[in-house]
Amino acid sequence: MPWKIIASAFGWKAAHDDEASLLVVWHPKRRRHYSGTDAWKQAVLLSIRSPSAHPLLRREGRP
């Protein structure tokens, strides 16, 4: 799945750390950022509010 294209449509941006050769995916209006191999996928899942995006953000008991 083209995670990078979908995340870019939601406004996510990429930054590169040349010293550590690390990719960081960040959003200008959110505090959360992601790094690693599945950073684009995590950004997309958070943008569409998928329950599997971040288990700690899930609320129990919601109808």
C-alpha contacts under 8 A as a table, 3 or more apart, distances in Angstrom:
res1	aa1	res2	aa2	distance
2	P	5	I	5.62
2	P	6	I	6.53
3	W	6	I	5.23
3	W	7	A	6.00
3	W	40	W	5.41
3	W	41	K	5.36
3	W	44	V	6.77
4	K	7	A	5.18
4	K	8	S	6.03
4	K	40	W	5.47
4	K	41	K	7.62
5	I	8	S	5.14
5	I	9	A	6.34
6	I	9	A	5.16
6	I	10	F	6.68
6	I	44	V	6.62
7	A	10	F	5.13
7	A	11	G	6.54
7	A	12	W	5.46
7	A	40	W	6.30
7	A	41	K	7.73
7	A	43	A	6.20
7	A	44	V	5.11
7	A	47	S	7.83
8	S	11	G	5.01
8	S	12	W	4.98
8	S	13	K	6.55
9	A	12	W	7.40
10	F	44	V	7.70
10	F	47	S	6.87
11	G	27	H	6.36
11	G	28	P	7.75
12	W	25	V	6.56
12	W	26	W	5.61
12	W	27	H	4.61
12	W	28	P	7.44
12	W	43	A	7.30
13	K	25	V	5.63
13	K	26	W	5.34
13	K	27	H	5.98
13	K	28	P	7.89
14	A	23	L	6.82
14	A	24	V	5.70
14	A	25	V	4.54
14	A	26	W	6.26
15	A	23	L	5.97
15	A	24	V	5.15
15	A	25	V	6.37
15	A	26	W	7.62
16	H	21	S	6.85
16	H	22	L	5.79
16	H	23	L	4.84
16	H	24	V	6.24
17	D	20	A	5.75
17	D	21	S	5.34
17	D	22	L	5.06
17	D	23	L	6.50
17	D	24	V	7.78
18	D	21	S	4.69
18	D	22	L	6.89
19	E	22	L	7.94
22	L	35	S	7.18
22	L	36	G	7.35
23	L	35	S	5.70
23	L	36	G	6.58
24	V	33	H	6.85
24	V	34	Y	5.68
24	V	35	S	4.54
24	V	36	G	7.41
24	V	39	A	7.36
25	V	33	H	5.67
25	V	34	Y	5.15
25	V	35	S	6.15
25	V	39	A	6.23
25	V	40	W	6.73
25	V	43	A	7.45
26	W	30	R	7.74
26	W	32	R	6.81
26	W	33	H	4.53
26	W	34	Y	6.56
27	H	30	R	5.38
27	H	31	R	7.38
27	H	32	R	7.32
27	H	33	H	6.97
28	P	31	R	7.88
30	R	33	H	7.97
33	H	43	A	7.91
34	Y	39	A	5.04
34	Y	40	W	7.77
34	Y	42	Q	7.19
34	Y	43	A	7.15
35	S	38	D	7.50
35	S	39	A	5.06
36	G	39	A	5.41
37	T	40	W	7.99
38	D	41	K	5.24
38	D	42	Q	6.28
39	A	42	Q	5.20
39	A	43	A	6.26
40	W	43	A	5.13
40	W	44	V	6.34
41	K	44	V	5.19
41	K	45	L	6.22
42	Q	45	L	5.13
42	Q	46	L	6.17
42	Q	53	A	6.10
43	A	46	L	5.22
43	A	47	S	6.17
44	V	47	S	5.00
44	V	48	I	6.30
45	L	48	I	5.39
45	L	49	R	5.96
45	L	50	S	5.22
45	L	52	S	7.38
45	L	53	A	4.97
46	L	49	R	4.86
46	L	50	S	6.20
46	L	53	A	5.34
46	L	54	H	7.41
47	S	50	S	7.79
49	R	53	A	6.98
50	S	53	A	5.32
51	P	54	H	6.87
51	P	55	P	6.99
51	P	58	R	6.36
52	S	55	P	6.12
54	H	57	L	5.60
54	H	58	R	7.18
55	P	58	R	5.57
59	R	62	R	6.40
